[in-house]
Amino acid sequence: MEGQSGQSGIPENITIIHKTYGAFTLPEMQLQVLTVNNTHVVFTTSGMEGEFKQVYEKPFNETDFEELVNLFERNGFFEMQDRYVPQEGQPVVTDVGTVEISLIEKNRSKTIIVDPYYSEYMPEGLQEINSALLELRAYAVSTSPEEAEEIVENWIKSAPTYSFDGFDLKLENHEILESIPEQHILTYNFTSRHGGYGNRADQIVTEALTPHRIEITISDRNVTSAIIDGEWDELAQKPAERETENTDIT
């Protein structure tokens, strides 16, 4: 390949794109685009007209990018057909949309379309490329433990209860659920200088050091639940709803 950089052995200015559209899914997920180069992985989701756009970005090192480009080369990407569709005898899958996989460099580029987007319609080499790009999509939207803790600690410190009189915030437990999307459940301990919850500026409060335990769930980098002491919903700023036990009545 021409235009190789001296260190990595791969051409400069290569971009790899994995685009899906047309599937039966949420309006804000109609268009999904993964863009990869030798420094970053960027994944965007949006409606077909660009509305509801969400952007996820992660760093990508040159060594891993070189291996990804080599995967395209080893599997003969540029020698593959431009389009793959169901062949005679194969089932026709509906509501899965279309995928376009592209490799773009200075002197050549190629886009392969698979319609419908179903791995069995792809040759084995393209299946391997597609799987690698799906792994990068998952990486782009994932939240590392360090990121999750930074998000949660900043959220707690700016929330009404802690920002009013809290101090000594300490992580007790961090659990990652294997869900889609990925969820982090973090438990922290802290102390307040007064009793009660929330912003108590207009309340008569008791001056007493009060220990608290807060459990927070984040999904897609957003706090979705925040319960203090099992009693106070810090997200909704109201007493937490308690689960009621169902008892059999005879």
N, C-alpha and C positions, 0 to 999 in steps of 0.2 A: 504494500500500500504506500502511496506517495505522501510526501509532506510529514514524515515521521519526526517526532520530537526526539532529541538525542538521548534522554534518560529513559523514558518509558517504552520506546519502541512502538508506540501507537500514533496514528495521525493526530494532529492538533485539530481543535474545534469540531470534534465529533459530538453529535447529539443523538440520543436514543429516545424514542417516544413510544409509549404504549397508550392507545386511546380506545375507550369503549363508549358506546352510545346506543340508544334505541331500546334498551332493556326495559322490561316492566318493573319499575322501581319507584322510589320516592322522587318527587319533582326536583328536589335539590341534588339528586344523585344521577340525573339523566346523562350528564357528560362527565367522564372521569379520565383525566389525563395525567400520566406519569412522564416526567421529563428527567433524563439522567445525563450528566456530563461528568468530567473528571474531578469536579469539586463538590457538586451538590446533587441531591435527589429531591425533586419537587413533585408533589402530588396535589392536583386540584380537583375539586368536585363542584358542579354547578348545574343549573338548568340548561337546556339546550341554547338559550339566548344569553347565557352568561350570568343569569340571576342566581341568588343564594350562594355566591362563590365562597368556597373555603379553600385555604391554601395551607399545605403542610410541607415543611422543608427540613431536611436533615443534611449534615455534611457527608461527603463521600470521598474516599481517598483514591489517589491515582492508581494504586496497585489493584484495588478491587475493580476499578473501572476498566483497567487493562484486561483483567480476566473476563469481564463481561463482554468487551469487544471481541476478545479471542473466542468466546463462546459462539458468537455470531459467525465468525470465520470458520471455526471447526465444523459447524453444522451446515455450512454452505448456504448461508442466508441469501446471498446475492444470486445464487443459482436456482432458488426456489421459484415456484409460480407466484404471480402477482395476486392471485385470488384463489381461495379454497372455499368450496361449497359442498353440500351433501352429494355423495356419489350414489349411484344405483345400489340399492340394497341397504343403505344406511338410513337410520331413523331421522326424521326432520324435527329438530328441536325448536320450540317457539319461545318467545318472550325473553330471550337471553341477549338480544341485541347483536351488535357487530363489534369486532375488534380490528384495529389497525396497528400494526407493529412496524416502526420505521427506524432506519439507521441513516443518518444524514452526515456527510462529511464534505470537505471542500470540493472534491472532484467527482463524487458520485453519491447517489442516494437511492434508497429503495424502500417502498412501502408494501407490505403484504396485508391483504384484507381477508378476514375469515368471517363469513356470513352464512348462517348464524354463528355466534361465538361459542363454539363447542370443541373441546380439545380433540375429539375423535375425528374431526374433519381435517386436522393438521397432520403433516408428516411428523415423525418422531423428533427430528431435530428442532422443528418449530415448537413442539410441545415443551421441549427442554428450555428453549429461550423464553417462552411464555411463562413457565413456572418460575424462572429466575426473576423475571420482571414483577410477577405477583408478590414474590418475597420482598422485593424492594418497595412495593406499595405498602405492604404491612409494616416494613421498617419506617417508612415516612410518617405514618400515622401513629406509630407507637410512642409511648411516653416512658422514658427511662425512670428508674427509681429516683435518681437525683433530681430530674425535672419535676416529677410528681411531688417530691418533698418541698422543693422550692415554691411550686405553685400553691400548695396547701399552707405552708408557713406564712407566705405573703397574704393569703386570704384570711387566715385566722387573725393575724396582726391588724388587719384593716377592718375586721368584722366588729360589730358594736360591743360585744361582751369583753373581748380581750383589749380592744383599743381604749375602752373606758378606764380600766384599772388592772389589766392583766400583766403578768410578768412570769419569767422563768419557764418558757415554753420548751418542753422536752418530748422527743419522739419516743413512744412506747412500743409501737408495733406497726409494721408495714406489710400488707398482704396484697398480692397481685392475682386477680381472678382471670382465669383463661376463658374470657367471654369475648363476644364480638358486639360492640367494640370493647377493647380491653378496659378493665376497671381496676383502680387502686383503692384499697381501703386502708386508711392511715389513722392511728390512734395516738393522740398527744395528751400530755398532762400539763397543766399550768395552774397558777395561783392568782386569785383576785384579791384586791385589798378590801373589798366590801362584799356583802351577800347579794344574791340576785343575779339576774341575767340581762343582757342587752345594754342599751345606753340608759343609765339610771340618773342622768343629770337632773331631771325634774322630779326625782323621787326622794323620799326619805330613806336612806340606806344605813345599814348597820356596818360600822367599821370593824371588820374582822377578817383575818386572813382566811380565804376560802379556797380549798383545793378543787380543781375541776378536771374532768376527763372528757375530751371531745373526740368523737369518731366521725371521720369525713370520708366520703366516697367521691372520687373524681372519675369522669369518663370523657374521653376526647378532650382532655386538658381543662374540663369545666367541672366545678363543684356541683354535684347533683344531690348530695345529702350532707348535713352537718348537725349532729345531735350532741348536746352537752349533758353529761351525767344521766343520759337516758330520759331526761325530763324536758329539755328545752331545744326547740328547733331553731338553730341559729340562722339557717337559710331563710325561713319564713318569719322569724322573729315572733314566735308564739309557742305556747306549751306543746311539747311533742305529743303526737297522737299515740295512744297506747293500744296495743293489740288486745282484743277481748277474747277470752277463752269461750269456746262453744261447749256447753255442757248438755248432755242428754237429759231430757225431761221425760220421765216415765209416768 
